[in-house]
Amino acid sequence: MPMSNRAELVTPTLLRDWRLPGGGSGKDDRGTVLVVGGARTTPGAALLSGVAALRSGAGRLTMAVAESVAVQLAVALPEAGVLGLPETPSGSVAGSAASALTDKMASADAVLVGPGLDDKDESVDLLRGMLTMPADGTPPAIILDAYALGCLPELEGELEPWADRLILTPNVKEAGILLGRDVDDLHPDVQELADKYHAVVSCQGVIAAPRSAGKAEASGGGDGAGRWEITTGHSGLGTSGSGDVLSGIIAGLRARGTTDAQAACWGTHLHAAAGDRLASRLGGLGYLARELTDELPPLMMELAN
């Protein structure tokens, strides 16, 4: 597929000129991530996102998951705080759980919703409840992935509170659901998604900012076109849990104080480059999504030098 002449290549040189915020003097300076997801049958998705957020440098992490798996996740990731949420009899996070998130939302810098959610109707109610929460002070960035993405067409007329602070990470199938049609050409279609939902969108290595915010988002990282394309990545990234890692990386970077577009460009590049590293060492297929996260700190260190 020919690349649009408006897309800028995300290269190590571009990223070195678009530097990430420093580490500050402690964890409070690197921001707080809240991950909302983790149904009874899919707690690992929230775990993968949470680990990725910490590996990408976030200072604090809270995972809000179905009550029946909260203790297990607290043991699996002792670096995180864990909040048990009301759940349905089948173990899905209940739509009524939004009311339990008020304090955590207020103290978060980036909120990732979706990894491990498994019931669309409950997820719609959950997002609707979160949309009505007051955004006092500096409101957090909202990153939506997985089941949370599939809810957006039903909430399209209610998304104003999150306009221009949304980051979406759909795969091609999810992008088609958001558009209401099949994806024909990735570049214009990802741009259409960004404009439609007033969000930065990362899909299959193409990143777009809404045209109303493109020049501001690109500050320090391009010519202001508002669309970028990743230059690395391996087919082995198409493995279970890989998308949860990507959304977690982006959430962690955003919590550190990047712009939405910077978090999406850096996060998508780091995710792809980590896949390349594993493919060169282990082979193109068969590496695990959780192994991607260990590659993140050295990759960031190399790009910082």
MOURRA-V166059 format. One record per backbone hydrogen bond with DSSP energy under -1.0 kcal/mol. CO is the residue of the C=O (numbers start at 1). NH is the residue of the N-H. Records with the same first field share a line. If there is no record, write none. Layout:
CO->NH ; NH
This chain:
4->7
8->229
9->11
11->15
12->16
13->17
26->29
27->30
31->59 ; 60
32->109 ; 110
33->62
34->112
35->64
36->114
38->66
43->47
44->48
45->49
46->50
47->51
48->52
49->53
50->54
51->55
52->56
53->58
54->57
60->33
61->81
62->35
63->83
64->37
65->85
66->69
69->73
70->74
71->75
72->76
73->77
77->80
81->63
83->65
85->67
86->94
88->91
91->40
92->88
94->97
95->98
96->99
97->100
98->101
101->105
102->106
103->107
109->141
110->34
111->143
112->36
113->145
114->117
115->38
116->39
119->123
120->124
121->125
122->126
123->127
124->128
125->129
126->130
127->131
130->133
141->111
142->167
143->113
144->169
145->148
146->149 ; 150
149->152
152->155
155->158
159->162
160->163
162->165
165->142
166->200
167->144
168->202
171->175
172->176
173->177
174->178
175->179
176->180 ; 181
185->189
186->190
187->191
188->192
189->193
190->194
191->195
192->196
193->197
194->199
198->164
200->168
201->208
203->206
205->230
206->203
207->228
208->201
210->213
213->217
214->218
216->219
218->221
226->209
227->8
228->207
229->10
234->237
235->238
237->239
239->242
241->245
242->246
243->247
244->248
245->249
246->250
247->251
248->252
249->253
250->254
251->255
252->256
253->258
254->257
259->263
260->264
261->265
262->266
263->267
264->268
265->269
266->270
267->271
268->272
269->273
270->274
271->275
272->276
273->277
274->278
275->279
276->280
277->281
278->282
279->283
288->291
289->292
292->295
293->296
295->299
296->300
297->301
298->302
299->303
300->304
